[in-house]
Amino acid sequence: MTLSGLLIALCYWAVSGLRRILPGFIFLLGFLFHANVGADAFGVAPDGVKGQAAELSAQETGDLTLRDAVNLALLRNPELASFAKEMRALEGATLQAGLLKNPELSVNVENPGNIQKLSGDINSQASVSQEVVQQLTTIRIGQLIELGGKRAARVGAARLNEELAARDYESRRVEIIARVANVFTEVLAGQERLKLAEETKQLAQNVVDTVVLRVQAGKVPPIEETRAKVGLSTARIEFEQAQRDLISARKRLALLWDSAVPQFAKALGTLETSIAPPDFQTLQNRVLENPMALRAMKNIEHRKALLEVEQTRRIPNLTLNAGAVHHAQLGGTTAVASVMIPLPLFDRNQGNLKEAYQRVDKAVDEQVATDIRLRTELAQSYETMSAVWNEINILRDEILPGARSAFNVMRRGYELGKFGLLELLDAQRVLFQNQLLYVRALANYQRLINDIERLIAAPIDSIKPKHEINGRLP
């Protein structure tokens, strides 16, 4: 027989055997398979990301608000985009974890080519010898059946891993918002320092003009004009330094949304705030809602799910095989079936179970450490915030009014010849330094607000101030 005839005969018997065994396997697979996969399993944006691009809209040109800066960073920050892609990737991992194992088809041919029919007495020695070496064609189909709930455990662990990725995304999102708010505060403080330096330079110029008039009138020696011009030069240097600091802060802000050159005109906002330090106990309770704290608790659930996966692996899987054997010379076909199951004599997944138990304990310790770290950061920020708040009140209510009044009196007195130039320059220096301290205190307080909002993952004005809560107590 030619090779083509052999292949045709092989295909015929393969189809004949499969026709008998496939209906039973199809019924078995239909009974076992219970997976619900939606048509939109691929290409779906993760929760929290879906529709975000449509909701967020911001313009980089023109005047920039804090909301615009945050929206630009959330839309264009590559670090946050990588977390969103990781969430989509884990959706595929969850899908893969719920799939059944593929059936296996095997075809085995023994003594190929010996397909001549027996003739004569089939019990003769020649016929028996010819029957022993006859061609046998075996077609088998096998299916691995996972026992012990392995697939359900894998899917549960994969879904918890998706939730962990969502917590990581939210944590990074909160961090980026806080980072943008801090740099935006630096831009606002830079604008205020530039404005203050310009006013100080103008005041120094006015002092120089006044001194020049008095020198020309012969009321003071020329050395005072030199001193006044030195003060003016110092004010110009401080003005240029303020300009450079503002340019640097603007570039750092634009880089947060991957823009090399700032396109906005100025940052809109004020450093002045009326938000007093809230109640510390309320903040401590809210810090447990931080995405990092929630992520640590979710990590414990994930580790317990992985432990369950390892526990299910102690139960061996079952492999079912069914098929048909065709005897070429006898012309008959017989059915064959087998069941295979490993004997858990040596490997009962002991090592992986021990590892999984230790991973659960480690996740518990990490959750405790995360809570302690968050509470420690909150306590430090709160104490600093209270101190800066007191500093702002003292500067605004006591020091700055006194410094302005002293400078005005000194300038008027110098024009009338009652005070010397050194007293006037000293009053000018004290006024500028305290104004600069006030701007720095406002910027520090705003940064502390941003840090506390990062820790509680919520606006700080949603927390009642401390004096309001204490006022309600009996």
MIMI-266360 format. One record per residue: x, y, z of N, C-alpha, C, O, CB in turn; residue in one letter. Coordinates in pm, whole numbers, plus 50000, padded with zeros to 5 digits. Glycine has a CB too. Layout:
<drenses>
XYZXYZXYZXYZXYZa
...
</drenses>
This chain:
<drenses>
500864988150000500005000050000500895012350000501945012750064499035000150123m
500455022449927501235034749920501075042850048500215040150131500825043149798t
501945052950059501895061550178500595069350185500035071150294503075071150178l
500095073950069498825081350070497685072550115496805077050189498525087049931s
497685059850071496635050750117496715048250265495695047150333496715037750043g
497955047350316498115045650461497555057350539496895055450641499575043750496l
497805069450490497295081450559495775081950553495125085750650497885094150498l
495215078250440493765078350428493135068450526492145071550592493335075050284i
493735056550533493205046550628493335051450772492435049250853493935033250612a
494465057950804494665063150940493615073550975493055073351085496055069050953l
493355082650882492355093050908490965087050924490165091751004492345103450794c
490685076350845489365070150854489135064150991488085066151052489215059250747y
490125056951038489955050651169490005060951284489385059151389491035039851190w
490765071751260490775082351363489395088651377488915091051487491815093251328a
488765091351262487435097251266486435087651326485545091651401486985101251127v
486585074751291485665064651344485775063551496484775062251566485945051151280s
487025064051546487185063251691486705075551763486055074651867488615060851726g
487035087351707486615099751771485115101351771484555107451862487255111551704l
484445095851669482995097051660482325090051778481215093651818482485091251527r
482985080151831482395072651942482675079052078481845078352169482925058451941r
483845085452090484225090152224484015105052244483915109552358485665086852251i
483935112852135483815127352153482515131652219482545140752302483925134152021l
481325125352187480105130052253480185129452405479725138552475478925121952208p
480785118552456480905117652601481805128152659481525133752765481405104152640g
482915131152589483835141452639483235155252628483445163552716485155140952564f
482485157752523481835170852511480855173052624480765183952680481105172052375i
480105162452659479175163452771479925165852902479495173852985478325150852782f
481055158852918481835160453041482405174453054482345180453161482975150353045l
482945179652944483515193152948482435203452971482655213253042484265196252820l
481255201452910480175210952932479705211053074479265221253125479035207952841g
479785199553139479385198853279480405205453370480035211853469479175184553322f
481695203953337482745209453423482955224153403483255231353499484025202253400l
482805228853282483195242553251482115252053298480965251253254483455244353100f
482475260953386481535270753437482265284053454482495288553566480895266153572h
482625290053344483375302653347482595312953269482175310353157484815300853288a
482415324553327481655335253264482615346253224483065353853310480545340753359n
482945347253099483875357053047483105366352957482535361952857485065350452972v
483065379352993482305388852914483005392052784484195389452765482075401552993g
482225397752696482785401252566483765412752574484575414852483481695404752470a
483695420152686484585431652699485725428652793486195437752862483825443852747d
486195416452799487275412752892488595418852851489495420452933487415397652901a
488725422352724489975428252677489725442952647488665446952599490515420752551f
490765450952678490715465052642489825473452730489505484752693490275466552503g
489405468352847488555476052936489425483553033490315477653095487545466953009v
489195496453049489985504453142489635500553284488475497553311489745519553120a
490585500453376490325496653514489465507053584489375518553541491625494853590p
488805502553693487985511653772488835523053824489975520953866487295504253888d
488305534853823489065546553864489795553153750490175564753759490025542953971g
490005545453639490675551053523489685553153410489835562353329491815541853477v
488645544353404487675545153297486955558553301486425562553405486665533653308k
486945565253193486265577953181487015589653241486535600953238484945577053244g
488185587053295488915597953359489385608153257489325620153282490095592453438q
489845603453143490325612653040489205621552991489445632952951490935604952924a
487965616352993486845624552948486425634553055485915645253022485665615652911a
486645631253182486205639953289487215651053316486835662353346485955631953416e
488505647753305489535657453338489825666053216490095660953107490805650453387l
489785678753236490145687953127490895699553188490455705353287488875692853049s
491995702953131492805713853184493575720253069493925713752971493785708753294a
493815733053085494575740552986495885744753049495915750353158493765752852935q
496985742052979498295745753031498605760253005499405766353077499365736952969e
497995765952904498255780052872497375788952959496375784453015498005782852722t
497755801652969497005811053050497325809453197498325803353234495525809353028g
496455815053281496635813853425496285799653469495355793453418495755824153500d
497055794753565496955780853608496465780253752497025786753840498315773553593l
495415772253775494945769553911495505756253958496055748453881493405769553917t
495355753854087495825741154142495055729454081495645718954053495685741054295l
493765731054060492985720353999493485717253858493575705653818491495724253995r
493805727853781494335725653646495655718053651495895708953572494525739053573d
496525721853745497825715153756497655700453793498355691853738498695722153860a
496745697453885496515683653925495955675553808496375664253785495565682954046v
494995681353736494405674253622495455671453513495475660653454493245682453563n
496305681153488497355679053387498295667853430498685659553348498145692053364l
498655667653557499565657253604498915643453599499565633653562500025660253747a
497635642553635496955629753632496775624553490496785612553466495615630753701l
496605633753397496395629753258497695625853187497705616753105495725640753183l
498775632753218499995631453138501165625253213502215623053153500395644653087r
501015622553341502145617153416502405602753374501515594353388501885617953568n
503605599553322503865585853275503915575653387503615563953366505155585353198p
504285579953506504345570653618502965565453653502795553453679504985577253740e
501985574353654500625570053683500065561653570499295552253594499725582153708l
500435564853447499965556953333500485542653340499775533353300500395563453201a
501685540753390502235527153402501435518953503501245506953482503725527653443s
500955525053610500145517853706498805513853644498305502953671499915526453831f
498225522453562496965519053496497155507253401496285498553392496415531153419a
498275506753331498535495553241498775482653320498405471853274499755498453151k
499365483753437499545471853520498195466153563498035453953571500395475253643e
497245474853591495915470153628495265462653512494625452453532495025481953672m
495435467853391494865460953275495555447453252494915437653214495005469753149r
496865447053276497585434453260497095423953359496985412153324499095436653277a
496795428053481496325418553581494925413553550494545402653593496355424753718l
494145421353475492865416153429493075403953340492315394153350492085427053353e
494085404353255494405392753173494855380953257494535369553225495475396253073g
495605383753365496035372853453494845366253522494815354053540497035378053558a
493845374253561492635368653621491875360153521491365349453554491745379853674t
491795365053397491135357253293491835343853271491175333553258491105365253162l
493155344153267493905331853243493765322053359493745309953339495385334953220q
493655327353481493545318653598492245310753598492185300153659493645326753726a
491205315553532489925308753533489695299253417488625293353406488855318653534g
490685297653330490505289053213490775274353247491625271153330491415293553099l
490015265453180490255251153196491515246953120491945253753027489045243153147l
492085235753160493215230053088492735224452955491625219152945493905219053172k
493555225752854493185220652722493235205452720494115199452782494115226352614n
492295198852648492395184252631493585180752541494025188952461491085178552571p
494075168752556495235164252481494835152552390494175143152434496385160052576e
495225153252265494945142952166496255136152129497235142752095494235148752041l
496245123052135497455115352099497075104452000496015098252011498135109152226s
497945102151903497775091651802499045083251803500145088551786497495097651658v
498895070251822500035061151831499845049951730498805043351729500195055551976n
500855047651644500815037051543501965027551570503125031651573500905042851398v
501635014751591502645004251613502724995351489501704992151427502304995751739e
503934991551454504174982951336503504988551211502714981651147503664968851363n
503815000951176503155006651059503464998750933504594994250912503565021251041p
502444997150848502594990350720502084976150718501774971050611504014990250680g
501984969550834501504955650839499984955750847499404954150955502134948050961n
499354957550732497894958850730497244948550637496074949950603497494972950686i
497984938050596497404927650511496434919150592496674915950708498514918750449q
495314915550526494324907250591494834892950608495614887950526493004907450512k
494394886450714494764872550737494014863550638492854866150605494464868450883l
494674852950593494074843550499494334829350548495324826450615494634845450355s
493424820850514493584807050556493144805050699492274812050752495014802550539g
493804795250761493484792050899494094802750990495314804150998494004777950937d
493224810151059493714820851144494384815651269495044823051341492584830051182i
494194802151296494834796451414496174790051383496844784651471493934786251476n
496544790851257497834785051221498964793451278498794805051314497964783951069s
500154787051284501324794051340501684806151257502074816451313502524784551349q
501574805451128501904816951042500944828451063501344840051066501894812850894a
499664825051078498674835651100498874842351236498734854451249497254830051090s
499184834151335499424839851468500644848951466500604859651526499614828751573v
501694844951400502894853151390502594866151316503064876951354504014845551319s
501794864951210501464877051135500564886251218500644898451204500764873351003q
499704880651304498814888851386499574896251495499214907451532497734880151449e
500654890051545501434896451652502074909351603502144919251677502534886851704v
502514909351480503214921251427502284929851342502764937651260504434916951344v
501004928551359500084936551280500124951151325500554954251436498664930951291q
499664959951238499624974451269498504977251367497364973051346499434982951139q
498834984451473497844988851573497825004151575498865010551592498184983051715l
496665009751557496495024351559495665028051681494505023951693495825029451428t
496245035851770495575039851894495365054951894496305062651876496395035552020t
494145058851913493795073051923493225075552062492255069152103492775077151810i
493805084852132493375087952269493135103052282493805111152217494435083252373r
492195106452365491975120352404491895120652557491175112752619490665126252338i
492635129852614492715130652760492385144552811492605154652743494095126652808g
491845144952931491465157652992491895157453139491575148253214489935160052980q
492625168053177493025169853317491885176553393491415187253353494335178153327l
491445170453500490375175953584490995180153716491515171853790489215165453606i
490945192953745491505198253869490515196153982489355199853972491845213253856e
490985190154088490165187154205490555196354320491645202154322490315172354246l
489665197454415489955205154537489715219954525490115227454614491355202954575g
489055224554419488785238854404489985247054365490105258654404488245244254530g
490895241154287492115248354249491805260654162492355271454183493055239054174k
490925258654066490655269653973489975281254045490315292854022489775264953856r
489015278254131488335288854206489305296254297489215308454312487185283054288a
490245288854359491235295354445492155304354364492505315354409492055284854520a
492555299754246493425308054161492715320954119493305331754121493865300254036r
491445319654081490695331454039490535341254155490675353354136489305327453983v
490245336054274490115344854391491395352354421491365364354450489695336854511g
492525345354415493815351954439494125362154330494675372754360494935341654447a
493785359054205494055368454096493195381054110493675392054082493795361753961a
491965379554152491105391354171491605400054286491585412254276489655387154198r
492065393854393492645401654501493915408754457494215419754503492935392754622l
494665402554367495855409154312495455421354229496155431454230496665399154225n
494325420354158493815432154088493475443254186493785454954161492575428454005e
492845439754297492505449954397493755456154457493775468054488491635443854508e
494795448054475496065453654524496615463754425497105474354464497095442454548l
496545460554297497025470054196496195482754197496725493654176496985463554056a
494895481554221494045493454230494455502054350494455514354341492555489454241a
494805495654461495275503254578496605510054548496825521454587495425493954702r
497485502954478498765509054439498535521154348499185531454363499675498754368d
497605519754256497275530954167496745542854248497145554254224496235526654062y
495855540154342495275551054422496345557454511496355569654528494105545754508e
497235549254567498315554854650499205564054568499545574954612499145543554712s
499585559454449500445567854365499695580254319500285590954304500955559854245r
498415578954295497615590554255497595601154366497755613054339496175586254220r
497395596654490497405606054603498785612454618498885624354645497005598854734v
499845604554601501195609954611501465620454502502085630754529502235598754602e
500995617854382501215627454273500435640254300500945651154275500785621354137i
499215638954350498435650954383499155659154490499235671354479497015647054432i
499665652454593500395659554697501665665854643502025677054681500745650154812a
502365658854553503575664354494503255676754411503975686754417504265653854408r
502185676054333501785687754253501415699354344501795710754318500605684254159v
500675696454451500275707154543501485713654609501505725754628499335701654651a
502505705754644503705711454706504475720354608504895731354643504615700254757n
504655715554484505375723754387504565736054349505115746854328505715715454261v
503235734454340502385746054314502505756354426502505768354400500915741754298f
502625751554550502845760654663504175767754649504275779554681502785752954796t
505205760754601506495767254579506385778254473507025788754485507545756954537e
505585775854370505395786154268504695798254327505085809654302504595780654148v
503635795854406502945806954470503875814554564503875826954566501715801854548l
504675807254641505615813854731506675821454652507085832254693506275803654825a
507115815754540508075822954456507495835854399508185845954392508535814154342g
506235835354360505585847654311505475858054421505695869954396504195844554255q
505145853654542505065863054654506445868754690506575880654718504455856254777e
507465860154688508815865154719509295874854611509955884754642509805853354731r
508955872154486509335881454379508615894854397509215905454380509005875454241l
507355894254430506595906654454507175914154573507305926454569505105903554478k
507515906854679508095913054798509465919054766509785930054812508215902754911l
510275911754689511595916954653511475929454566512285938754577512415906254580a
510465929654479510275941554395509855953554480510315964654457509225938854286e
508975951254577508565962154666509755966954750509925978954772507415957554758e
510575957354796511735961254874512725969154790513335978854837512415948854933t
512885965154667513785972554577513255986754553514025996254546513935965154442k
511935987954541511356001254523511536009854647511806021854637509866000254488q
511376003554765511606010954888513056015554899513346026754940511226002355009l
513966006554861515396010254864515676021654767516476030554795516285998154831a
514996021354651515176032354555514656045454611515266055954592514466029054423q
513506044854683512966057054745513906062354851514086074454865511586054254806n
514526053054927515476057455030516676064254964517156074555013515936045555117v
517176058654855518296064654783517926078554735518706087954748518736055854664v
516726079854678516296092954630516226103154743516626114654727514936092054562d
515716098654857515646107754972517036111755020517276123455051514856101255087t
517946102055027519296104955074520016114354977520746123355019520106091855092v
519806112154847520456120754747520006135154765520806144454757520156115954604v
518716136954789518206150754810518816156954934519166168754933516656150854822l
518956149155041519526154755163521026157455146521566166955203519286145255281r
521706148755066523136151355041523286164054959524166172254986523796139454968v
522436165554858522526177554775522186190154854522706200954826521596176254655q
521316188554953520996200055037522036202755144521956212755215519656198055102a
523026193755156524086195655253523706192155394524376196355488524546209455249g
522606184455411522166181155545522856168655599522946166755720520676179255548k
523336160055509524026147855553525286146355469525356151855359523106135155539v
526286139055518527516137155441527286127755322526336119955322528636131555531p
528156128455220528006119855100528136104955129527666096655051529026123554997p
528776101255243528926086955273527576080055290527456068055266529756085155400i
526566087655332525246081655350524626077955215523866068355207524316091255425e
524936085355110524456081754977525066068454933524396060154872524796092954875e
526356066654965527006054054931526356042355005526126031754947528496054654962t
526066044355134525416033755211524036030455155523656018755146525296037955357r
523306040655118521966038355063522036030754931521206022054905521236051655042a
523036033954847523166026854720523606012354740523246003654662524146034054630k
524386009754845524735995854877523475987954914523305976554871525765995354994v
522615994254993521345987655026520495985154902519825974854893520555996155126g
520505994554807519755992754682520335981154600519585973254543519776005754598l
521645980154596522275969154522521925955754586521685945954515523795970954518s
521905955354717521505942954786520065939054751519765927354729521655944554938t
519185949154747517785946454712517675941354569516835932654541516945959254729a
518495946454477518465941554339518935927054330518385919154254519335950554250r
519955923654408520445909854408519355900454460519145889654404521725908554496i
518665904554565517585896254619516445895154518515795884654510517075902054751e
516185905654443515155905154340515525895154230514685887354186514935919254280f
516775895454186517215886054083517195871654134516855862454060518625889554034e
517555869754260517505856254318516065851254325515805839554298518135856154459q
515145859954360513735856254363513235852654223512435843454208512885867654420a
513705859654122513335856253984513825842353946513085834453887513905866653887q
515085839253980515635826153947514895814954021514625804453964517135825653980r
514575817354147513845807154223512465804654164512015793254158513725811354370d
511815815154120510485813654060510575805953929509745797253902509845827354037l
511565809053846511735801953719511965786953744511415778453675512915808053637i
512795783953844513075769853876511825762753925511575751353885514175768953982s
511025769254009509795763054059508795760853947508115750553945509175771654168a
508695770153854507785768653742508195756753654507335749253606507745781553659r
509485754953632509945743553551509655730353622509235720753558511455744753521k
509885729853752509595717453825508115714053821507735702353813510055718653971r
507275724253826505835721753817505445716453679504665706953670505055734553848l
505975722353574505625717953439506135703953410505505696453336506195727653335a
507265700253468507815686753445506925675853504507025664353464509205685753504l
506065679353598505185669253656504175664153555503675653053570504455674953776l
503865672053453503005666953346503795665853215503235666853106501775676053326w
505105663653229505985660553115506055672053015506005669952894505515647853045d
506165684153068506325695852982507655702453017507875706553131505125706053000s
508535703252919509875708452946509865723452970510675728553048510795705152830a
508965730652903508905745252913507535749152967506525745352908509175752052775v
507455756753077506145761053129505415769753028505985779052972506325768853262p
504145766553004503325774152911502345783352981501765792152918502575764752820q
502155781553112501175789853183501785803353218503005804853232500695782653311f
500905813253232501365826853261501765828253407502885832253439500275836953226a
500835824953496501125825653639500215815853712499215811053656500925840153694k
500565812853834499765804053918498765812353997499135822054063500655795754013a
497515808453989496455815454061496255808954197496145796754208495145815453980l
496195817154299495995811954433496615821254535497285830954501496575797954447g
496385818054660496945826054768497485816954875496955806054900495885835554826t
498545821354938499115813655048498365815755179498475807655271500555817355067l
497625826455187496845829155308495775818455324495115814655227496205843355302e
495615813655445494615803355472493995805755609494635810855700495225789255464t
492745801855620492045803055748491825789555813491105788355911490715810055729s
492455779155757492275765655809493185763655929494415763155915492565754855699i
492585762656047493365760056167493645745056178492965737056114492625765056293a
494645741056257494915726756274493685719356327493145723156431496095724656370p
493235708856257492055701356302492355693156427493475693256479491555692156192p
491325686056473491495677456589492395665756554492195659156452490135672456641d
493395663256638494385652856608493775638956612494125630456529495555653756706f
492865636356706492275623156716491455619756592491455608356545491405622356840q
490765629956540489995627656416490925624456300490625615756218489135640056383t
492055631356294493025628556189493595614456202493805607656102494155638656191l
493835610056325494355596556346493375585956296493765575756239494645594256494q
492085588556318491095579056269491015579056117490795568656055489725582156329n
491195590856058491085591755912492325586355842492255582655724490865606255872r
493455585755912494675581055846494585566155812495305561255725495895583655936v
493685558955882493505544855850492795542955716492745531755664492715537855961l
492235553755660491595552955529492575556355417492185557255300490395562355523e
493825558355452494835560855350494975548755258494925537355306496195564155415n
495135550855127495275539355036496415529955073496325517955049495485544254896p
497485535255132498575526355173498145517255287498525505555290499795534555215m
497345522655383496845514355491495855504055439495875492455480496185522955599a
494975508255348494035498855289494745488355206494325476755200493005506255204l
495835492355141496605482955061497265472355149497325460555113497675490354979r
497745476555266498355467055358497345456855408497665445055421498995474355476a
496115461255436495085451955479494665442655365494435430755387493875459455533m
494575448155245494225439855130495325429755099495045418855049493955448655007k
496575433255130497685424055107497555411655196497945400755156499025431055133n
497025413355317496795401855404495775392455340495965380355341496325406355544i
494695398155286493705389855219494305382555100494005370855075492515398355174e
495155389555026495775383254909496695371754951496705361254887496575393654829h
497455373755057498345363155103497535351155154497955339655135499275368355214r
496415353655218495565342555263494965335155142494805322955146494435347755355k
494645342555037494155336054915495225327554851494935316654801493645346554816a
496475332454851497575324254798497815311954884498175301354833498865332654788l
497615313255016497715301655103496655291355067496915279255067497575305755250l
495455296155037494395286854997494755279754866494455267954848493055294254982e
495385287054775495825280754650496805269354679496685258554620496485291154557v
497745271754768498725261354801498065249654873498485238154856499835267054887e
497045252354952496355241555020495605232654921495555220454938495375247255124q
495025238754819494315230654719495285222054638494885211654585493515239754625t
496525226154627497495218454549497915205554619498575197154558498715226854520r
497545203954746497835191154812496985179854755497365168154760497595192454963r
495835183554700494925173454644495355170654501495405179854420493435178254649i
495655158154467496125155254330495015156754228493835154954259496715141154322p
495395159954107494455161353997494165147753933494915138153951494995171153892n
493075147253859492635135053792492745136953641492345147253587491175131453833l
493305127153575493425127453430492625115953371492865104353404494905126653386t
491675119053285490835109053218491305107653074491535117553006489335112953224l
491425095353030491805092552893490805082752834490375073352902493255087052885n
490435084752710489545075752638489945075752492490405085852439488065079752656a
489745064252425490115063452285489735050352224488915042852278491585065652269g
490345047552109490035035352035491315029751975492225037151939488995038151924a
491365016151967492495009051909491985001451786491064993351797493164999352013v
492585003951672492194997151547493234986551513494434989351507492055007251430h
492754974051490493604962851451493504961551300492454958151246493184949551523h
494624964151232494594965151086494254951851021493454951550927495924970051034a
494834940551068494644927751001493334920951042492674914750960495814918551030q
492984922251169491724916451213490524924751169489414919651157491714914851364l
490784937451145489704946051100488764950251210487634954351182488934939350994g
489174949451334488314953351446488834965651518490004969251506488194941951544g
487944971951591488274983851671487764981651812486614977751832487644996951609t
488604984051909488244982652050488434995952122489315003852088489094971552117t
487604998352221487695010552300488655008752416488764997852472486305014652352a
489335019352451490245019252565489945031352651489525041752600491745019152519v
490155030152781489955041152875490915039452990491305028353025488475041652926a
491305050753050492235050053164491995062053254491495072453211493715049653116s
492355060453377492285071053479493645071653546494175061453590491135068453585v
494205083653553495505085453616495395095753728494785106353712496575089853512m
495985092453841495995101553954497325099854027497705088454057494785098854050i
498055110654055499335109354127499115104754270498105108054332500085122654126p
500035097254322499995092954461500825102454547502045103254529500515078254475l
500195109754638500925119654720501735112954831501445114654949499955129754781p
502745105554792503555098554890504695107254942505005106855061504105085754831l
505325114854855506495122654894506215137754889506435144854987507675119154802f
505725142354777505465156654760504005159554790503125156454709505835161354616d
503755165454904502405169854942502355185054954501535190555027501975163255074r
503245191754882503305206454877503645212355014503205223255048501965212054829n
504445204955092504765209655227505565222555225505285231655303505535198955303q
506555223555136507405235555134506645247955094506815258455155508555233555039g
505805246854992505035258554949504025262755055503765274655073504315255654818n
503465253055126502535256455234503235264055346502715273955397501885243755290l
504425259555383505175266655487505495280855444505365290355521506475259155522k
505905282255319506185295655267504945304355270505025316055309506735294755125e
503795298955230502565306855226502155311355366501715322655384501445298755161a
502295302355465501965306255603502855317655651502385327055715502105294155697y
504145316855619505065327355661504765340555588504925351355644506515323055636q
504345339555462503985351555388502785358555450502705370855451503705348255243r
501835350655501500675356655569501135364155694500725375455717499635345855605v
501975357655774502485364355896503275376855860503185387055929503365354655977d
504045376155754504805387855711503875399255669504145410755701505735384255594k
502785396155599501825406455558501175413055679500925425055678500745400455467a
500905405255784500345410955907501335420655970500955431656012499975399756007v
502605416655977503625425556033503785438255949503945449156003504965418256043d
503735436855818503855448555731502665458055749502815470255743503955444155584e
501495452355772500325460855794500455468855924500115480655928499035452355798q
500945462456028501175469556155502235480356138502085491456188501595459556266v
503325476956066504395486756043503895498555961504285509955986505585480055973a
503025496055863502485506955782501625516155866501725528355854501665501455666t
500785510655951499955518956039500805527456132500525539256154498995510156121d
501865521456188502735529156278503445540256202503545551456251503775519856345i
503915537056082504625547256003503695558855966504095570455972505215541055876r
502465555755928501515566355892501155574856013501075587156003500235560255831l
500945568456128500625576256248501805584656293501635595856342500185566856362r
503015579356277504205587156313504345599356224504595610456272505465578456303t
504195597456093504265608756001503195619056032503435631156026504145604055856e
501995614156065500905623556099501245631456224501025643556228499585615956119l
501765624756327502105631756450503175642456427503075653556479502575621856557a
504195639056350505255648656322504715660656243505015672156276506395642056245q
503935657856140503395668856059502435677456141502395689656124502675663255935s
501655671056228500695678656307501395687956406500995699456422499745669256381y
502425682956473503155691456568503805703256496503745714556543504225683156644e
504425700556383505035711356306503975721156257504195733256256505825705756187t
502835715856217501745724256169501245733756278500995745456252500595715656117m
501105728556400500655736956510501675747956540501295759456566500405728456636s
502955744556536503995754556562504005765256454504115777156484505375747856572a
503895761156328503895770856218502645779556223502705791456191503975763756081v
501515773756263500285781656275500455792756379500015804056356499095772656313w
501075789556492501345799856593502315810356539502155822256566501915793456720n
503325805856464504275815256405503575824856309503865836756308505385807656333e
502665819656228501945828156133501115838556207501105850256168501025819656042i
500435834456312499605843856387500445854856450500055866556450498805836556495n
501605851156505502465861256569503015870956464503025883056485503635854456646i
503465865556352504005874256247502935883556192503175895456172504615865956134l
501745878156168500685886256107500115896656204499835907956163499565877256057r
499935892956329499225901756423500155910856503499715921456548498425893356518d
501425907056520502295914756607503535920156535503775932256536502725906256724e
504295911356473505595915456422505465924256299506065935056294506435903356389i
504695919856199504615927556074504005941456094504535951156040503795919955972l
502905942856168502405956656191503435965556260503565977356227501125956256273p
504155959856358505175967656426506325971456335506815982656340505705960056545g
506765962056250507875964756159507485975356055508295983956023508325951756089a
506265974756003505815984855906505725998555972506146008555914504455980955845r
505165998856092505036011556162506416017556192506626029656177504236009756292s
507356008956236508696013956268509396019356144510066029656150509546002856331a
509226012456028509866017155906509266030455860509996039455818509736006655795f
507956031655868507326044255827507756055855917508006066955870505796042855829n
507846052956046508286063456140509736067156112510086078956111508106058856287v
510586057056088511996059756062512166067755932512976076955926512796046656055m
511416064155830511556071455703511086085755717511736095055667510776064455591r
509966087655785509496101455805510446109255894510716120955871508076101555866r
510956102455999511896109156088513206112556020513826122756049512156100456210g
513646103755926514876106655854514696118755762515596126955747515336094355773y
513526119655702513276131355617513276144255698513646154855647511936129855543e
512866143155824512846154955911514156157055986514306166756060511716154056009l
515106147655967516396149156031516456144356174517396147756246516786163156027g
515456136556218515446131956356516146118556374516576115256485514026130856404k
516286110656265516956097756272518036097256165517986104156064515946086056253f
519036088756193520116087156097519806076455993518816069256002521406083756169g
520696075655894520496066055785520606051755834519876042955787521516068455675l
521496049255928521646035555977520376030456041520016018756023522796034856076l
519676038956116518406034856176517346032056068516556022656080517896045756272e
517356040155964516396038055855516676025055781515756017355754516426049755758l
517966022455748518316010155677518045997955763517625987555711519776010455634l
518275999055892518005987755981516505984855987516115973155987518555990556122d
515665995255992514215993255992513755987055861512855978655859513486006556016a
514375991255750514035985455620514415970655614513655962455564514745993255506q
515605967355666516045953455666515145944755754514805933655714517495952555715r
514755949655870513885942055961512515939555896511955928755908513715949456095v
511995949755829510705948155763510785937555653509905928955644510245961555704l
511825938155571511945928455462512125914255515511505904955464513125932055371f
512965912555617513205899255671511935893255731511675881355713514295899855776q
511155901255802509925895955861508855893155756508075883755770509385905855965n
508815901255652507895898255542508285885155473507425877155436507875909655441q
509605883155457510065870755398509785858855490509405848155442511565871655368l
509955860655620509615849955715508135846655709507755834955721510005853955857l
507305856655691505865854355685505495846155561504685836955569505115867755683y
506105849555447505835841955325506315827555340505625818155300506525848555202v
507495825855399508005812255419507125804255514506895792355493509425812655472r
506625810855619505745803955714504435799855647503935788855670505455812955836a
503895808555563502665804955491502905793155397502085784055388502155817055411l
504045793455327504365782355236504575769355313504095758855270505615785655153a
505275769955427505475757955507504155752455559503925740355560506415760855624n
503285761355602501975756955653501165750255542500505740155565501185768955712y
501225755855422500485749855311501065736255274500325727055241500505759155189q
502395734855278503005721955251502605711655357502395699955325504525723255245r
502505715955481502065706755587500615702655567500255691155593502245713355724l
499795711855520498405708355487498385697855376497635688055383497615720955444i
499215699955275499285690155166499735676455216499235666155172500245694955057n
500695676455308501195663755359500135656555441500005644355432502445666155444d
499375663955522498325657655602497195652855511496615642255536497785667455708i
496875660455408495855655855313496325643255240495505634655207495545667055210e
497615642055217498135629655158497955617955253497625606955211499615631255120r
498175620355383498075609555480496635605155503496375593255524498705613855610l
495695614655500494295610955523493545608755392492395604555393493595621655605i
494205611755278493595609755144492265616955134491305611655078493395594855115a
492215629155187490985637155181491345651655208492385654355267489915631955285a
490505661155165490775675255195490735677755346489905672255417489755684355125p
491655685955392491725688355536490565696855585490225696455704493045695055571i
489945704655494488825712855539487575704555564486565709855611488525723555438d
487625691355534486495682655568486555678255714485615672155765486475670455477s
487665681455782487835678255924487485690656005487925701655973489305673355956i
486695688856110486335700056195487565705256269488375697356318485245695856295k
487705718656279488825724056355488765719856500487715716356553488855739156346p
489935720356565490045715556702489185723656798488575718056889491475715956748k
489125736956777488385745156872486885742956859486145744556956488715759856852h
486405739156738484985736456721484595723556791483525722656851484635735756573e
485465713356782485165700656849485225702357000484355697157071486145689756804i
486225709357048486335711457193485195719957246484775718357360487675718057229n
484675729057163483595737557207482305729957229481425734757301483365748457109g
482155718357167480935710457183480995701157303479985695557345480685702457058r
482185699657358482315690657473481705696957596481825709157614483775687157498l
481055689157685480485694757807481565699257904481245704258012479575684457873p
</drenses>
